[in-house]
Every structure is written in C-alpha cells, then in structure tokens.
Amino acid sequence: MMSGTTFDVDVIASSGSRSVGFADGAVIHRRGDPGDEAYIVRNGRVEIRQKGRAVETIGPGEVFGEAGLLDGSRRLTTAVAVGAVDLIPLDRHMFDVLVRDDEEFAMTIMRLLARRLRATTEMFERCVDDQPSRDRATAAG
C-alpha cells in the first residue's frame, strides 16, 4: 500500500471489479495506448518505463495509469509486470465513483500526482543543471 493511504483494495475488488493477472515481463500498457483504465496493484510489482528505462516501481496497494482517466490523454509511459502481478483495472466510471465517494482514495490520487510531479520536476532540474557543462564541453571540443 502506498505510504499514508488506507483505502481498502479488497473492498474495491469485491465491489464487482475484476482482477487481471500478468506474467513476469508482460506489457500491461505501452506509451501511446489509450488511457482508458487505471490499475490498483493487488499483488506483485509493476515497473513504469520511459524510453526503456525504469522510472518508478509500483507495489501492492498503489495506483498507476490514472493520468489518462483524468485528462483523456494517451499513455506517456510503458508499464511492465515484474514477476507475477495481479491488478484491479478501474474504468473511468469506477475511477470517478472512487474519487467522488472514497475520500481516502481521492487523497491517495492527489498524493500520487504530487509525488510524480515532484519527481519529474527534480529530473528536469538535474537535466537543466547539467546542460551548461555539456554546452561548455561541446564548445571546447
């Protein structure tokens, strides 16, 4: 479960949401796919990849794929099962119900978005900070 969350994955699963399994190495979604489902990891781990590089690992009780449901966009990343994985897919309707009716789930999504925004900003800042030294090296070469 994501740090600081208390929403109950088993209650969500028992409310009619199906569970879907993926084998080790299976691609759950690819960059550019429609963002029509989010997922809760029930068991196992999922690696989120950007251009073939792992940028985040999602574990039990955590959510991924929510951005497409929030803004209707296509996937920005690829998600791959690390070992056997059991996921609870959330379509737009179920996601909206959970955000509206489960305060803890809504807070989890907001914390998740803040965490990912911070990580992206820090990565961008590192790239920008490294840029002048690369520019000097290129000019000197």
N, CA, C and O atoms as a GROMACS GRO file, in nm:
protein
  564
    1MET      N    1   0.084  -0.118   0.000
    1MET     CA    2   0.000   0.000   0.000
    1MET      C    3   0.088   0.124   0.000
    1MET      O    4   0.192   0.128   0.066
    2MET      N    5   0.046   0.223  -0.074
    2MET     CA    6   0.122   0.347  -0.081
    2MET      C    7   0.129   0.411   0.055
    2MET      O    8   0.030   0.412   0.129
    3SER      N    9   0.242   0.464   0.089
    3SER     CA   10   0.262   0.528   0.218
    3SER      C   11   0.154   0.632   0.245
    3SER      O   12   0.130   0.720   0.162
    4GLY      N   13   0.090   0.622   0.360
    4GLY     CA   14  -0.008   0.722   0.401
    4GLY      C   15  -0.148   0.696   0.350
    4GLY      O   16  -0.234   0.784   0.363
    5THR      N   17  -0.176   0.579   0.291
    5THR     CA   18  -0.310   0.551   0.241
    5THR      C   19  -0.378   0.444   0.325
    5THR      O   20  -0.313   0.360   0.386
    6THR      N   21  -0.510   0.450   0.326
    6THR     CA   22  -0.585   0.349   0.399
    6THR      C   23  -0.702   0.294   0.319
    6THR      O   24  -0.780   0.214   0.372
    7PHE      N   25  -0.718   0.333   0.192
    7PHE     CA   26  -0.830   0.277   0.116
    7PHE      C   27  -0.809   0.126   0.105
    7PHE      O   28  -0.696   0.078   0.099
    8ASP      N   29  -0.918   0.052   0.103
    8ASP     CA   30  -0.913  -0.093   0.112
    8ASP      C   31  -0.922  -0.157  -0.027
    8ASP      O   32  -1.028  -0.156  -0.090
    9VAL      N   33  -0.812  -0.212  -0.072
    9VAL     CA   34  -0.805  -0.274  -0.204
    9VAL      C   35  -0.903  -0.390  -0.213
    9VAL      O   36  -0.967  -0.408  -0.317
   10ASP      N   37  -0.915  -0.470  -0.107
   10ASP     CA   38  -1.005  -0.586  -0.111
   10ASP      C   39  -1.151  -0.544  -0.122
   10ASP      O   40  -1.230  -0.611  -0.188
   11VAL      N   41  -1.188  -0.434  -0.057
   11VAL     CA   42  -1.326  -0.384  -0.068
   11VAL      C   43  -1.353  -0.340  -0.212
   11VAL      O   44  -1.459  -0.369  -0.267
   12ILE      N   45  -1.256  -0.271  -0.273
   12ILE     CA   46  -1.272  -0.228  -0.412
   12ILE      C   47  -1.283  -0.351  -0.502
   12ILE      O   48  -1.367  -0.354  -0.592
   13ALA      N   49  -1.200  -0.451  -0.478
   13ALA     CA   50  -1.202  -0.572  -0.560
   13ALA      C   51  -1.335  -0.646  -0.545
   13ALA      O   52  -1.387  -0.700  -0.642
   14SER      N   53  -1.391  -0.647  -0.425
   14SER     CA   54  -1.515  -0.721  -0.402
   14SER      C   55  -1.638  -0.645  -0.451
   14SER      O   56  -1.748  -0.700  -0.452
   15SER      N   57  -1.621  -0.520  -0.492
   15SER     CA   58  -1.735  -0.440  -0.537
   15SER      C   59  -1.769  -0.466  -0.684
   15SER      O   60  -1.840  -0.387  -0.746
   16GLY      N   61  -1.719  -0.574  -0.737
   16GLY     CA   62  -1.751  -0.607  -0.875
   16GLY      C   63  -1.637  -0.584  -0.972
   16GLY      O   64  -1.647  -0.620  -1.089
   17SER      N   65  -1.528  -0.525  -0.925
   17SER     CA   66  -1.412  -0.506  -1.012
   17SER      C   67  -1.345  -0.640  -1.034
   17SER      O   68  -1.319  -0.714  -0.939
   18ARG      N   69  -1.316  -0.669  -1.158
   18ARG     CA   70  -1.247  -0.795  -1.188
   18ARG      C   71  -1.099  -0.780  -1.156
   18ARG      O   72  -1.047  -0.669  -1.144
   19SER      N   73  -1.034  -0.891  -1.143
   19SER     CA   74  -0.890  -0.892  -1.119
   19SER      C   75  -0.825  -0.952  -1.243
   19SER      O   76  -0.877  -1.048  -1.300
   20VAL      N   77  -0.711  -0.896  -1.284
   20VAL     CA   78  -0.642  -0.943  -1.404
   20VAL      C   79  -0.498  -0.975  -1.369
   20VAL      O   80  -0.430  -0.897  -1.303
   21GLY      N   81  -0.452  -1.092  -1.413
   21GLY     CA   82  -0.316  -1.134  -1.386
   21GLY      C   83  -0.225  -1.114  -1.507
   21GLY      O   84  -0.268  -1.126  -1.622
   22PHE      N   85  -0.098  -1.084  -1.479
   22PHE     CA   86   0.003  -1.070  -1.583
   22PHE      C   87   0.126  -1.149  -1.539
   22PHE      O   88   0.163  -1.147  -1.422
   23ALA      N   89   0.188  -1.217  -1.633
   23ALA     CA   90   0.311  -1.292  -1.606
   23ALA      C   91   0.431  -1.198  -1.607
   23ALA      O   92   0.423  -1.086  -1.658
   24ASP      N   93   0.540  -1.244  -1.550
   24ASP     CA   94   0.665  -1.167  -1.548
   24ASP      C   95   0.702  -1.121  -1.689
   24ASP      O   96   0.706  -1.201  -1.783
   25GLY      N   97   0.728  -0.992  -1.702
   25GLY     CA   98   0.770  -0.935  -1.829
   25GLY      C   99   0.657  -0.895  -1.921
   25GLY      O  100   0.682  -0.835  -2.026
   26ALA      N  101   0.533  -0.926  -1.884
   26ALA     CA  102   0.420  -0.889  -1.970
   26ALA      C  103   0.400  -0.737  -1.972
   26ALA      O  104   0.412  -0.671  -1.869
   27VAL      N  105   0.371  -0.685  -2.089
   27VAL     CA  106   0.343  -0.542  -2.103
   27VAL      C  107   0.196  -0.519  -2.071
   27VAL      O  108   0.108  -0.577  -2.134
   28ILE      N  109   0.171  -0.434  -1.973
   28ILE     CA  110   0.034  -0.402  -1.931
   28ILE      C  111  -0.023  -0.293  -2.021
   28ILE      O  112  -0.138  -0.302  -2.063
   29HIS      N  113   0.056  -0.193  -2.049
   29HIS     CA  114   0.022  -0.093  -2.150
   29HIS      C  115   0.150  -0.032  -2.203
   29HIS      O  116   0.254  -0.035  -2.138
   30ARG      N  117   0.139   0.024  -2.324
   30ARG     CA  118   0.254   0.086  -2.390
   30ARG      C  119   0.230   0.236  -2.405
   30ARG      O  120   0.117   0.283  -2.409
   31ARG      N  121   0.341   0.308  -2.413
   31ARG     CA  122   0.333   0.451  -2.442
   31ARG      C  123   0.253   0.469  -2.571
   31ARG      O  124   0.276   0.400  -2.670
   32GLY      N  125   0.158   0.562  -2.569
   32GLY     CA  126   0.075   0.589  -2.685
   32GLY      C  127  -0.058   0.516  -2.685
   32GLY      O  128  -0.148   0.553  -2.761
   33ASP      N  129  -0.073   0.413  -2.601
   33ASP     CA  130  -0.202   0.344  -2.591
   33ASP      C  131  -0.307   0.438  -2.532
   33ASP      O  132  -0.272   0.534  -2.463
   34PRO      N  133  -0.435   0.412  -2.560
   34PRO     CA  134  -0.540   0.492  -2.495
   34PRO      C  135  -0.532   0.479  -2.343
   34PRO      O  136  -0.505   0.371  -2.291
   35GLY      N  137  -0.555   0.589  -2.274
   35GLY     CA  138  -0.551   0.588  -2.127
   35GLY      C  139  -0.690   0.565  -2.071
   35GLY      O  140  -0.743   0.651  -2.000
   36ASP      N  141  -0.750   0.450  -2.102
   36ASP     CA  142  -0.889   0.425  -2.065
   36ASP      C  143  -0.908   0.344  -1.937
   36ASP      O  144  -1.021   0.316  -1.899
   37GLU      N  145  -0.799   0.306  -1.870
   37GLU     CA  146  -0.808   0.236  -1.742
   37GLU      C  147  -0.692   0.278  -1.653
   37GLU      O  148  -0.581   0.304  -1.700
   38ALA      N  149  -0.720   0.283  -1.524
   38ALA     CA  150  -0.614   0.292  -1.423
   38ALA      C  151  -0.609   0.154  -1.358
   38ALA      O  152  -0.698   0.072  -1.381
   39TYR      N  153  -0.508   0.130  -1.278
   39TYR     CA  154  -0.493   0.000  -1.214
   39TYR      C  155  -0.451   0.016  -1.069
   39TYR      O  156  -0.374   0.106  -1.034
   40ILE      N  157  -0.503  -0.072  -0.986
   40ILE     CA  158  -0.454  -0.088  -0.849
   40ILE      C  159  -0.377  -0.218  -0.846
   40ILE      O  160  -0.427  -0.321  -0.892
   41VAL      N  161  -0.256  -0.215  -0.794
   41VAL     CA  162  -0.176  -0.338  -0.782
   41VAL      C  163  -0.225  -0.413  -0.658
   41VAL      O  164  -0.214  -0.364  -0.546
   42ARG      N  165  -0.279  -0.531  -0.681
   42ARG     CA  166  -0.325  -0.614  -0.569
   42ARG      C  167  -0.209  -0.697  -0.515
   42ARG      O  168  -0.189  -0.706  -0.394
   43ASN      N  169  -0.133  -0.757  -0.605
   43ASN     CA  170  -0.015  -0.836  -0.569
   43ASN      C  171   0.092  -0.816  -0.675
   43ASN      O  172   0.061  -0.801  -0.793
   44GLY      N  173   0.218  -0.818  -0.632
   44GLY     CA  174   0.328  -0.807  -0.725
   44GLY      C  175   0.377  -0.664  -0.743
   44GLY      O  176   0.343  -0.574  -0.666
   45ARG      N  177   0.458  -0.646  -0.848
   45ARG     CA  178   0.515  -0.514  -0.876
   45ARG      C  179   0.506  -0.484  -1.025
   45ARG      O  180   0.512  -0.574  -1.109
   46VAL      N  181   0.493  -0.357  -1.056
   46VAL     CA  182   0.487  -0.310  -1.194
   46VAL      C  183   0.593  -0.203  -1.211
   46VAL      O  184   0.604  -0.111  -1.131
   47GLU      N  185   0.671  -0.217  -1.317
   47GLU     CA  186   0.774  -0.119  -1.348
   47GLU      C  187   0.718  -0.022  -1.452
   47GLU      O  188   0.668  -0.064  -1.556
   48ILE      N  189   0.728   0.106  -1.423
   48ILE     CA  190   0.688   0.211  -1.516
   48ILE      C  191   0.814   0.254  -1.589
   48ILE      O  192   0.913   0.293  -1.527
   49ARG      N  193   0.810   0.248  -1.722
   49ARG     CA  194   0.928   0.276  -1.803
   49ARG      C  195   0.903   0.393  -1.898
   49ARG      O  196   0.794   0.412  -1.951
   50GLN      N  197   1.009   0.468  -1.916
   50GLN     CA  198   1.010   0.579  -2.011
   50GLN      C  199   1.130   0.559  -2.101
   50GLN      O  200   1.244   0.559  -2.054
   51LYS      N  201   1.107   0.541  -2.229
   51LYS     CA  202   1.214   0.516  -2.326
   51LYS      C  203   1.302   0.398  -2.283
   51LYS      O  204   1.424   0.404  -2.295
   52GLY      N  205   1.238   0.292  -2.234
   52GLY     CA  206   1.307   0.170  -2.196
   52GLY      C  207   1.373   0.172  -2.059
   52GLY      O  208   1.427   0.070  -2.016
   53ARG      N  209   1.370   0.285  -1.990
   53ARG     CA  210   1.434   0.296  -1.858
   53ARG      C  211   1.328   0.299  -1.748
   53ARG      O  212   1.226   0.366  -1.761
   54ALA      N  213   1.353   0.226  -1.641
   54ALA     CA  214   1.261   0.225  -1.527
   54ALA      C  215   1.263   0.361  -1.458
   54ALA      O  216   1.370   0.411  -1.422
   55VAL      N  217   1.146   0.420  -1.440
   55VAL     CA  218   1.138   0.549  -1.371
   55VAL      C  219   1.064   0.536  -1.238
   55VAL      O  220   1.074   0.625  -1.153
   56GLU      N  221   0.990   0.426  -1.220
   56GLU     CA  222   0.917   0.406  -1.095
   56GLU      C  223   0.876   0.260  -1.086
   56GLU      O  224   0.850   0.196  -1.188
   57THR      N  225   0.871   0.207  -0.964
   57THR     CA  226   0.819   0.073  -0.941
   57THR      C  227   0.697   0.086  -0.852
   57THR      O  228   0.703   0.148  -0.745
   58ILE      N  229   0.586   0.027  -0.895
   58ILE     CA  230   0.459   0.035  -0.826
   58ILE      C  231   0.435  -0.098  -0.756
   58ILE      O  232   0.451  -0.204  -0.816
   59GLY      N  233   0.397  -0.092  -0.627
   59GLY     CA  234   0.375  -0.213  -0.549
   59GLY      C  235   0.232  -0.228  -0.503
   59GLY      O  236   0.146  -0.148  -0.539
   60PRO      N  237   0.205  -0.330  -0.422
   60PRO     CA  238   0.070  -0.359  -0.374
   60PRO      C  239   0.004  -0.237  -0.308
   60PRO      O  240   0.064  -0.168  -0.226
   61GLY      N  241  -0.122  -0.214  -0.346
   61GLY     CA  242  -0.199  -0.104  -0.292
   61GLY      C  243  -0.178   0.028  -0.363
   61GLY      O  244  -0.245   0.126  -0.332
   62GLU      N  245  -0.086   0.031  -0.458
   62GLU     CA  246  -0.059   0.155  -0.530
   62GLU      C  247  -0.136   0.159  -0.662
   62GLU      O  248  -0.179   0.056  -0.714
   63VAL      N  249  -0.152   0.278  -0.714
   63VAL     CA  250  -0.230   0.303  -0.835
   63VAL      C  251  -0.137   0.354  -0.945
   63VAL      O  252  -0.044   0.430  -0.919
   64PHE      N  253  -0.165   0.313  -1.069
   64PHE     CA  254  -0.095   0.371  -1.183
   64PHE      C  255  -0.192   0.378  -1.300
   64PHE      O  256  -0.294   0.309  -1.303
   65GLY      N  257  -0.159   0.463  -1.397
   65GLY     CA  258  -0.242   0.479  -1.515
   65GLY      C  259  -0.356   0.578  -1.499
   65GLY      O  260  -0.444   0.585  -1.584
   66GLU      N  261  -0.353   0.654  -1.391
   66GLU     CA  262  -0.464   0.746  -1.361
   66GLU      C  263  -0.466   0.870  -1.449
   66GLU      O  264  -0.571   0.930  -1.468
   67ALA      N  265  -0.352   0.910  -1.502
   67ALA     CA  266  -0.346   1.036  -1.579
   67ALA      C  267  -0.440   1.034  -1.698
   67ALA      O  268  -0.508   1.133  -1.725
   68GLY      N  269  -0.445   0.924  -1.770
   68GLY     CA  270  -0.533   0.915  -1.886
   68GLY      C  271  -0.679   0.930  -1.850
   68GLY      O  272  -0.757   0.984  -1.928
   69LEU      N  273  -0.717   0.880  -1.733
   69LEU     CA  274  -0.856   0.894  -1.690
   69LEU      C  275  -0.887   1.036  -1.646
   69LEU      O  276  -1.000   1.082  -1.658
   70LEU      N  277  -0.786   1.106  -1.598
   70LEU     CA  278  -0.808   1.243  -1.553
   70LEU      C  279  -0.816   1.342  -1.668
   70LEU      O  280  -0.894   1.437  -1.662
   71ASP      N  281  -0.736   1.321  -1.773
   71ASP     CA  282  -0.736   1.420  -1.880
   71ASP      C  283  -0.766   1.364  -2.019
   71ASP      O  284  -0.761   1.438  -2.118
   72GLY      N  285  -0.798   1.236  -2.028
   72GLY     CA  286  -0.835   1.177  -2.157
   72GLY      C  287  -0.720   1.158  -2.254
   72GLY      O  288  -0.742   1.135  -2.373
   73SER      N  289  -0.597   1.168  -2.204
   73SER     CA  290  -0.481   1.157  -2.293
   73SER      C  291  -0.435   1.013  -2.310
   73SER      O  292  -0.481   0.922  -2.240
   74ARG      N  293  -0.345   0.995  -2.403
   74ARG     CA  294  -0.284   0.863  -2.425
   74ARG      C  295  -0.175   0.839  -2.322
   74ARG      O  296  -0.131   0.932  -2.253
   75ARG      N  297  -0.131   0.716  -2.311
   75ARG     CA  298  -0.027   0.679  -2.214
   75ARG      C  299   0.104   0.750  -2.245
   75ARG      O  300   0.144   0.763  -2.361
   76LEU      N  301   0.170   0.797  -2.141
   76LEU     CA  302   0.302   0.860  -2.154
   76LEU      C  303   0.415   0.762  -2.128
   76LEU      O  304   0.530   0.789  -2.161
   77THR      N  305   0.382   0.648  -2.067
   77THR     CA  306   0.483   0.551  -2.028
   77THR      C  307   0.439   0.411  -2.067
   77THR      O  308   0.327   0.389  -2.113
   78THR      N  309   0.530   0.317  -2.048
   78THR     CA  310   0.501   0.175  -2.064
   78THR      C  311   0.504   0.111  -1.927
   78THR      O  312   0.591   0.142  -1.845
   79ALA      N  313   0.409   0.021  -1.900
   79ALA     CA  314   0.403  -0.049  -1.772
   79ALA      C  315   0.428  -0.198  -1.796
   79ALA      O  316   0.365  -0.259  -1.883
   80VAL      N  317   0.522  -0.256  -1.719
   80VAL     CA  318   0.563  -0.395  -1.738
   80VAL      C  319   0.558  -0.468  -1.604
   80VAL      O  320   0.601  -0.415  -1.502
   81ALA      N  321   0.504  -0.590  -1.606
   81ALA     CA  322   0.498  -0.673  -1.485
   81ALA      C  323   0.638  -0.718  -1.445
   81ALA      O  324   0.717  -0.762  -1.529
   82VAL      N  325   0.668  -0.707  -1.316
   82VAL     CA  326   0.794  -0.757  -1.260
   82VAL      C  327   0.755  -0.875  -1.172
   82VAL      O  328   0.710  -0.858  -1.059
   83GLY      N  329   0.773  -0.995  -1.224
   83GLY     CA  330   0.720  -1.113  -1.158
   83GLY      C  331   0.571  -1.122  -1.190
   83GLY      O  332   0.518  -1.044  -1.269
   84ALA      N  333   0.504  -1.219  -1.128
   84ALA     CA  334   0.360  -1.232  -1.147
   84ALA      C  335   0.290  -1.115  -1.080
   84ALA      O  336   0.325  -1.076  -0.969
   85VAL      N  337   0.191  -1.059  -1.148
   85VAL     CA  338   0.121  -0.940  -1.099
   85VAL      C  339  -0.029  -0.963  -1.108
   85VAL      O  340  -0.079  -1.020  -1.204
   86ASP      N  341  -0.100  -0.918  -1.005
   86ASP     CA  342  -0.246  -0.922  -1.002
   86ASP      C  343  -0.294  -0.779  -0.989
   86ASP      O  344  -0.262  -0.710  -0.892
   87LEU      N  345  -0.372  -0.732  -1.088
   87LEU     CA  346  -0.418  -0.593  -1.092
   87LEU      C  347  -0.570  -0.585  -1.088
   87LEU      O  348  -0.641  -0.676  -1.131
   88ILE      N  349  -0.619  -0.475  -1.035
   88ILE     CA  350  -0.762  -0.443  -1.040
   88ILE      C  351  -0.777  -0.326  -1.138
   88ILE      O  352  -0.741  -0.213  -1.104
   89PRO      N  353  -0.829  -0.351  -1.257
   89PRO     CA  354  -0.850  -0.241  -1.353
   89PRO      C  355  -0.965  -0.152  -1.307
   89PRO      O  356  -1.065  -0.200  -1.255
   90LEU      N  357  -0.948  -0.023  -1.326
   90LEU     CA  358  -1.053   0.073  -1.293
   90LEU      C  359  -1.088   0.149  -1.421
   90LEU      O  360  -1.006   0.226  -1.472
   91ASP      N  361  -1.209   0.128  -1.472
   91ASP     CA  362  -1.251   0.207  -1.588
   91ASP      C  363  -1.288   0.348  -1.541
   91ASP      O  364  -1.286   0.376  -1.421
   92ARG      N  365  -1.320   0.434  -1.633
   92ARG     CA  366  -1.349   0.574  -1.599
   92ARG      C  367  -1.463   0.585  -1.498
   92ARG      O  368  -1.454   0.664  -1.403
   93HIS      N  369  -1.569   0.508  -1.517
   93HIS     CA  370  -1.683   0.516  -1.425
   93HIS      C  371  -1.642   0.478  -1.282
   93HIS      O  372  -1.670   0.551  -1.187
   94MET      N  373  -1.574   0.364  -1.267
   94MET     CA  374  -1.533   0.317  -1.133
   94MET      C  375  -1.435   0.416  -1.071
   94MET      O  376  -1.444   0.445  -0.952
   95PHE      N  377  -1.341   0.466  -1.150
   95PHE     CA  378  -1.244   0.562  -1.100
   95PHE      C  379  -1.316   0.687  -1.049
   95PHE      O  380  -1.287   0.736  -0.939
   96ASP      N  381  -1.411   0.738  -1.128
   96ASP     CA  382  -1.487   0.857  -1.088
   96ASP      C  383  -1.565   0.832  -0.959
   96ASP      O  384  -1.570   0.918  -0.871
   97VAL      N  385  -1.627   0.715  -0.948
   97VAL     CA  386  -1.702   0.680  -0.826
   97VAL      C  387  -1.608   0.678  -0.705
   97VAL      O  388  -1.641   0.733  -0.600
   98LEU      N  389  -1.492   0.616  -0.720
   98LEU     CA  390  -1.397   0.608  -0.609
   98LEU      C  391  -1.346   0.746  -0.568
   98LEU      O  392  -1.337   0.777  -0.449
   99VAL      N  393  -1.314   0.829  -0.666
   99VAL     CA  394  -1.265   0.964  -0.635
   99VAL      C  395  -1.374   1.044  -0.564
   99VAL      O  396  -1.346   1.117  -0.469
  100ARG      N  397  -1.497   1.030  -0.611
  100ARG     CA  398  -1.607   1.106  -0.553
  100ARG      C  399  -1.651   1.053  -0.416
  100ARG      O  400  -1.680   1.131  -0.326
  101ASP      N  401  -1.654   0.919  -0.400
  101ASP     CA  402  -1.715   0.860  -0.280
  101ASP      C  403  -1.618   0.809  -0.175
  101ASP      O  404  -1.657   0.785  -0.061
  102ASP      N  405  -1.492   0.792  -0.211
  102ASP     CA  406  -1.393   0.738  -0.117
  102ASP      C  407  -1.286   0.845  -0.094
  102ASP      O  408  -1.192   0.858  -0.172
  103GLU      N  409  -1.303   0.918   0.013
  103GLU     CA  410  -1.213   1.030   0.044
  103GLU      C  411  -1.067   0.986   0.048
  103GLU      O  412  -0.979   1.058   0.000
  104GLU      N  413  -1.042   0.871   0.105
  104GLU     CA  414  -0.904   0.823   0.116
  104GLU      C  415  -0.846   0.790  -0.020
  104GLU      O  416  -0.728   0.815  -0.045
  105PHE      N  417  -0.927   0.733  -0.109
  105PHE     CA  418  -0.880   0.706  -0.245
  105PHE      C  419  -0.847   0.837  -0.317
  105PHE      O  420  -0.744   0.847  -0.382
  106ALA      N  421  -0.935   0.935  -0.305
  106ALA     CA  422  -0.911   1.065  -0.368
  106ALA      C  423  -0.782   1.128  -0.316
  106ALA      O  424  -0.703   1.182  -0.394
  107MET      N  425  -0.759   1.122  -0.185
  107MET     CA  426  -0.635   1.176  -0.128
  107MET      C  427  -0.514   1.099  -0.180
  107MET      O  428  -0.408   1.158  -0.205
  108THR      N  429  -0.528   0.968  -0.196
  108THR     CA  430  -0.418   0.887  -0.250
  108THR      C  431  -0.381   0.934  -0.390
  108THR      O  432  -0.263   0.948  -0.421
  109ILE      N  433  -0.481   0.959  -0.472
  109ILE     CA  434  -0.456   1.004  -0.609
  109ILE      C  435  -0.386   1.140  -0.606
  109ILE      O  436  -0.292   1.163  -0.682
  110MET      N  437  -0.431   1.231  -0.520
  110MET     CA  438  -0.367   1.363  -0.512
  110MET      C  439  -0.222   1.352  -0.464
  110MET      O  440  -0.135   1.420  -0.518
  111ARG      N  441  -0.195   1.268  -0.365
  111ARG     CA  442  -0.057   1.248  -0.317
  111ARG      C  443   0.030   1.186  -0.427
  111ARG      O  444   0.146   1.224  -0.445
  112LEU      N  445  -0.028   1.092  -0.498
  112LEU     CA  446   0.043   1.026  -0.607
  112LEU      C  447   0.081   1.127  -0.715
  112LEU      O  448   0.195   1.128  -0.762
  113LEU      N  449  -0.012   1.211  -0.754
  113LEU     CA  450   0.017   1.312  -0.856
  113LEU      C  451   0.123   1.410  -0.808
  113LEU      O  452   0.210   1.450  -0.885
  114ALA      N  453   0.115   1.449  -0.682
  114ALA     CA  454   0.215   1.541  -0.627
  114ALA      C  455   0.353   1.475  -0.626
  114ALA      O  456   0.453   1.538  -0.661
  115ARG      N  457   0.359   1.348  -0.585
  115ARG     CA  458   0.488   1.276  -0.581
  115ARG      C  459   0.548   1.266  -0.720
  115ARG      O  460   0.668   1.287  -0.738
  116ARG      N  461   0.466   1.234  -0.820
  116ARG     CA  462   0.517   1.220  -0.956
  116ARG      C  463   0.556   1.355  -1.016
  116ARG      O  464   0.653   1.364  -1.090
  117LEU      N  465   0.481   1.459  -0.984
  117LEU     CA  466   0.517   1.593  -1.031
  117LEU      C  467   0.651   1.636  -0.972
  117LEU      O  468   0.734   1.693  -1.043
  118ARG      N  469   0.672   1.611  -0.843
  118ARG     CA  470   0.800   1.644  -0.780
  118ARG      C  471   0.915   1.568  -0.844
  118ARG      O  472   1.020   1.625  -0.871
  119ALA      N  473   0.895   1.439  -0.868
  119ALA     CA  474   1.000   1.357  -0.928
  119ALA      C  475   1.033   1.407  -1.069
  119ALA      O  476   1.150   1.413  -1.107
  120THR      N  477   0.931   1.443  -1.145
  120THR     CA  478   0.953   1.495  -1.280
  120THR      C  479   1.026   1.629  -1.276
  120THR      O  480   1.117   1.653  -1.355
  121THR      N  481   0.986   1.714  -1.184
  121THR     CA  482   1.049   1.846  -1.170
  121THR      C  483   1.196   1.830  -1.131
  121THR      O  484   1.283   1.898  -1.185
  122GLU      N  485   1.224   1.740  -1.036
  122GLU     CA  486   1.363   1.717  -0.994
  122GLU      C  487   1.447   1.662  -1.110
  122GLU      O  488   1.562   1.702  -1.127
  123MET      N  489   1.389   1.573  -1.188
  123MET     CA  490   1.462   1.518  -1.302
  123MET      C  491   1.488   1.628  -1.405
  123MET      O  492   1.598   1.636  -1.460
  124PHE      N  493   1.390   1.712  -1.431
  124PHE     CA  494   1.407   1.824  -1.523
  124PHE      C  495   1.516   1.918  -1.474
  124PHE      O  496   1.601   1.962  -1.552
  125GLU      N  497   1.514   1.949  -1.345
  125GLU     CA  498   1.615   2.040  -1.289
  125GLU      C  499   1.755   1.982  -1.303
  125GLU      O  500   1.850   2.055  -1.333
  126ARG      N  501   1.770   1.851  -1.282
  126ARG     CA  502   1.902   1.788  -1.300
  126ARG      C  503   1.948   1.799  -1.445
  126ARG      O  504   2.066   1.824  -1.471
  127CYS      N  505   1.857   1.782  -1.537
  127CYS     CA  506   1.892   1.794  -1.680
  127CYS      C  507   1.933   1.936  -1.713
  127CYS      O  508   2.031   1.957  -1.785
  128VAL      N  509   1.860   2.033  -1.662
  128VAL     CA  510   1.892   2.173  -1.688
  128VAL      C  511   2.024   2.210  -1.622
  128VAL      O  512   2.105   2.281  -1.681
  129ASP      N  513   2.047   2.163  -1.498
  129ASP     CA  514   2.172   2.191  -1.428
  129ASP      C  515   2.291   2.132  -1.501
  129ASP      O  516   2.399   2.190  -1.499
  130ASP      N  517   2.274   2.017  -1.566
  130ASP     CA  518   2.381   1.952  -1.639
  130ASP      C  519   2.406   2.017  -1.775
  130ASP      O  520   2.514   2.000  -1.832
  131GLN      N  521   2.310   2.088  -1.827
  131GLN     CA  522   2.319   2.144  -1.962
  131GLN      C  523   2.438   2.239  -1.981
  131GLN      O  524   2.509   2.224  -2.080
  132PRO      N  525   2.464   2.336  -1.892
  132PRO     CA  526   2.577   2.426  -1.915
  132PRO      C  527   2.710   2.353  -1.926
  132PRO      O  528   2.794   2.389  -2.009
  133SER      N  529   2.731   2.249  -1.845
  133SER     CA  530   2.858   2.177  -1.852
  133SER      C  531   2.868   2.101  -1.984
  133SER      O  532   2.977   2.090  -2.040
  134ARG      N  533   2.756   2.049  -2.036
  134ARG     CA  534   2.758   1.983  -2.166
  134ARG      C  535   2.785   2.084  -2.277
  134ARG      O  536   2.859   2.056  -2.371
  135ASP      N  537   2.723   2.202  -2.265
  135ASP     CA  538   2.745   2.305  -2.366
  135ASP      C  539   2.892   2.348  -2.369
  135ASP      O  540   2.949   2.368  -2.477
  136ARG      N  541   2.955   2.364  -2.252
  136ARG     CA  542   3.096   2.403  -2.246
  136ARG      C  543   3.183   2.294  -2.305
  136ARG      O  544   3.279   2.324  -2.377
  137ALA      N  545   3.153   2.168  -2.275
  137ALA     CA  546   3.233   2.058  -2.328
  137ALA      C  547   3.223   2.050  -2.479
  137ALA      O  548   3.322   2.023  -2.547
  138THR      N  549   3.102   2.075  -2.533
  138THR     CA  550   3.084   2.073  -2.678
  138THR      C  551   3.159   2.187  -2.745
  138THR      O  552   3.222   2.169  -2.849
  139ALA      N  553   3.151   2.306  -2.683
  139ALA     CA  554   3.220   2.423  -2.740
  139ALA      C  555   3.370   2.407  -2.736
  139ALA      O  556   3.440   2.453  -2.826
  140ALA      N  557   3.423   2.340  -2.631
  140ALA     CA  558   3.566   2.322  -2.617
  140ALA      C  559   3.620   2.213  -2.710
  140ALA      O  560   3.737   2.213  -2.746
  141GLY      N  561   3.530   2.119  -2.750
  141GLY     CA  562   3.572   2.003  -2.829
  141GLY      C  563   3.588   2.033  -2.970
  141GLY      O  564   3.624   1.944  -3.048
   0.00000   0.00000   0.00000
